[in-house]
Amino acid sequence: MHIAAVLELEGDLLPALRSLRSALQAKVDEFEEKKIIKIGRTHLQDATPLTLAQEFSGYVAQLDFSIKRVESSLPDLKLLAQGGTAVGTGINTFEGFAEGIAEEVSKMTGIAFETAPNKFESLAAHDAIVQAHGSLNTLAGSLTKIAQDLRYLGSGPRCGLGELILPENEPGSSIMPGKVNPTQCEALTMVCAQVMGNNVAATIGGMNGQFELNVYKPLIIRNLLHSSRILADGMRSFETNLVSGLQANEEKIASIMKESLMLVTCLNPKIGYDMASKVAKNAHKKGLTLKQSALELKALTEAEFDQLVKPELMVQPAPYKL
């Protein structure tokens, strides 16, 4: 079980994960060079600006942490139960037998395996595999968040957010000509849903080590291998067919930015929260721009507004210390 798990995670899952991480980092670099500023969103509502590169850097960081989580599960998986025989005592073996197995497996695989220090634990419990699957479950959650964000940001093309242009991989509809669906996002999130289901079953399997033997071994290792394989395949497809061809719709991003009322936040230091709130609400109620509303309410002059409302200054902390 442990040998198969390590070979699968190191040979398939981690390379695919690192490759997707690199593809997203390439997008961060591309968007950083273009200096694309967009509106942020919290609670699905307009918020203050950030750069598209900053938004994508969050995805890269999620995958960086996922890589560390998967890697951190490997040392325990490299401890082998072989040599514990029936109940962990090593009955009917000889001194050095367990160590010899680990040594031979290490030679065959090129991976440093060791014999488990406590065979009673390694036969009756499979916490190491449950932990490893837990890292895949967390990865599935991260990938779902990333895929959903890209799907929503690519919604449209005219009546959605439309901030991203998704690659056209296939006809989107047999009845609506010209439709492009975010199938790669949908496929990856379905993979992630399956992984989460596998994780529940693997966790239940890990609980069922009665006394000296866990008899749910087939379920536990099957789910880990299945989850690893479909995640690796899903990430490769997502990278090749979506992330690599992803483009920013700079015109739409700029248009949405101009319409946002949340740029009013940068007026807080000058006119205070209450007056800034009045400016935003008045603009929304009357269909005015923020500047028109601020001037109508005499909250500040046109020159003051132009000096304060600069999105490029809102994507980082103020350049002073208290």
N, C-alpha and C positions, 0 to 999 in steps of 0.2 A: 504493500500500500504506500508506504513512505517513499520507496524508490520511484514508483510510478508518479507520485505527486510531485516530487522534486524535478524529475525529468520533464514533466508537462509544464510546470510553472517556469522553470528556467529556460526550457527550450522553445516554448511557444508563447505563453502568456506574456512574460516580461518583455521579450523582443517586440511584440505587437504593441504593447503599452508604451514602451519607450519611443517607438516610431510615431505613434499618434501624438505623443507629447511634443516631439520634434516638429511635426507638421503644424501643430497649433502655435508653437513658438515662432515658426516661420511667418505665420499670419500676424503675430504680435509685432515682429520686426517690420513687416510690410506696412501695417497700419500706423506704426510709430513714425515711419519715414514720411507717410502722407499727412501726419498730424491731423487725423480725423477726430473732431470733437462731436459728441452726440449727447442726447438727453438720457439721463439715467432713469430707472424706474424702481420704485419700491411699493409693495402692496399692489402691484400692477397699475400704479398711478405714476404720473409724471413726477420726477424728482430732479435733483441738481445734476449738472453735466459731469461727464467723464470722457476720457478718450476711448475710442474703440479698442485701442491697444491695451489700455488698462482693463477693460472688460474681459478681453481674451487672456490677459495675463492671469486673471483669476482661474480660468480653466486650466492653464498650464500648471499653476500651483496645486490645484486639486490633483492632477495626475502625478505631480512630483511626490505628493504625500502618499498617493496610492502605491507608487513604486516602492517607497520606503516601507509601507505596511506589508506588502507582499514579500519583500526581501526579508523583513524582520521575522516572518513566519518560517523561513527556510531552515535556520539552525535546528529548531526542534524537529522538523521533518527529516533531518539528516541523522536522527538517532533511531537505530533499528531494533526491533523487538526480537528478531531472530536469535535463537539460542535460549530463549525463555522456556521453550517447549510447552508442556501442558498448562501449568498454572503460574509460571514465572520463576520456578525454582531451578530450572535447567536440568531436571532429571533426565538421565540417559544421554547426557553429553559429557564432554571432558573439559578440563581446564584450558581456556584459550579458544574454545570453539566459537563462542559468540564474537569475540574479537576478530577471529580469523574470517568469519563471514563478512564482517564490515570491511575488512581489509581487501578481500577479494572483490566485493561489490565496488569498492572505490577504484580498484584497478580497472575493472570492466567499464565503468561509466566515466572515469576521469573526474569524479566528484567525491569530495572528502566526506564519506559516511563514517559514523562511529556506532558502537554498540550502545544501546540505551543503558543508563546507569541503574535504572530500576525497572526490571522486566514485569513486575506486578502491575505497575502503572501502564506500561506500554501495551500489555495484553488486554487489560480490563477497561482501559479508557483510551479514547482517541482524541484527546483535547487538542493535540497539535494540528490534526486535520480540520477539526471544527474551527480552530483559530484561523487557519489558512483560508478556509471557506469564508470566514467572517471578513477577511480582508478583500475577498472577491465580492462579497455582498456590499461592502462599503464602496468599492470601485464601481459596482453596478449603479449605486445611488449617484455617484459623481457623474458617470456617463449619462445617466438619465437627465440630470440637471443640465448638462452641457447640450445634449441633443435637443431637449425641449426648448432651451433658449434659442438655439440656432433655428429651430423650426418656427418659433413665433416671430423671431426677428426677420425671417425670410417670408413671412406670410404676405399674401397679396395676389397679384402684383400691384393692383391699384387700390384695393379696399382693405388692405391689411397694414402692418407696420412697414414692410418692404425695405427695411434698412440693409438687409443682406440679399444678394442675388445668389440663389442656390443653383448648382449645376443641373442641367436638364438631362437626366439619365434615360428617361423613357417617357412615352406619352402618358399623361396623367389621368385621362378619362376617355372612356369609349363613347361618351355622349356629349362632353363639353370640349370642343376642339381648342387646342392651344394651352390646355391646363397643365401645369407642372406641379407634381406633388412631392413633398419632402420624404420620399420613401426611405432614404437612408436613415433619417432620424427615427422614423417609425419602426424600421427593422431593428435598430440598435436598442430602442426602448423596450421592444418585445423580448429581445435577448436578455436585457437586464431584469425584466419581470420574471423570466424563467429562472434566472440565477437566484433571485430573491426567494422564489419558491423552493429551489434546491437547497438553499441555506437553511430554511426552516426544517426541512426533512433531515438534513445532515445534523443539525443541532439536536433534533429528537433522537436520531441514531446515536449520537455521542452520549446521550443521557442513559442509554439502555445497555450499560455494561454491568450486568448483574454479577456480583461477586468477582470471580477471577477471569471472566472472559466477556468481551463485548461481541455479541453475535450479529450486530447490525453492520459489520464491516463492509459487506458488498454494497449496501445502500450508501454508506458514508463515502467510500472511495469513488463509487460510480458518480455520485453527484459532484464531487470535487473535480474529477476529470471532465465531466460533461460541462460544468460551468466554465472551467478554464478554456476548453476548446471553443465553445460558442462565443465567449467573450473575445478571445483572440481573433477568431474569424470575423466577428462583428466589428471589432476595432479596425482591422485591416480594410474591410469594405468601406467603413465610415471615412477612413482617411483617404483612400483612393478615389472614392466616388462622390465625396462631399467636401471634406475639409480642404483638400488640395486645390479644388476648383472654385472655392468660395470667393465671392467678390463683395466689396462694400458698395452700396448704392449711395454714393456721396451726395448726390443731388437731393435724394429723399431725406437723408440724415440731416442735411442743412435746413431743409424745409420744415421738418418737425421741430428742430431746435429753435427756429425763429418763432414758432407758434407756442412754445412752452411758457407757462406762467411761472414756473418754478425758478426761473432766472431771478425772480424777485428776492430770492434768498440773499443775494449779495447786497441788497439794500439794507438789510437788518442793522449793520453797524452804523449806518448813517441816519436812518429814520426810525429804527426800532421795529420790533416784531409786529406790534399791533398795527402801526401805519402800513407796514409792508403787506400785511394780511389784507387790509382794506384796499390797497392798490390792486392786489391780485384778484380779489373777489369782485371789485368794480369792473375790472377788465373782462373777467369771465361773464359777468351779468350783462354787460353792454356790448360785448363783442369787440372790445378795444385791444390795442396792443398795450403792453406794459407801460411803454413810454407815454402813450396817449392818456392812459389812466393816471399815471403819476403826475402828469402835468395838469390834468383836469382837477385832481384833488389837491394840487399845489403842494405835493409832498416834497418836491425838489425841482430844480431847474433842469432844462434840457441838457445843459453842459454837464451838470452834476450826474444826471442819468447816464449820459454817454461815457463819462469817466468811470462810473462804477460797474455798469453792466457789460462786462467783458468775459465771455465764456472761457476764454483761454486762461484767465486768472482764477477760474473756479475749479480747476481740476487738480489743485494741490493746496497744501496749507499756506497761510499767509506768510510772507517772507520777513517775519519779525518774531521776537520772543517777548513774552510778558515779563 
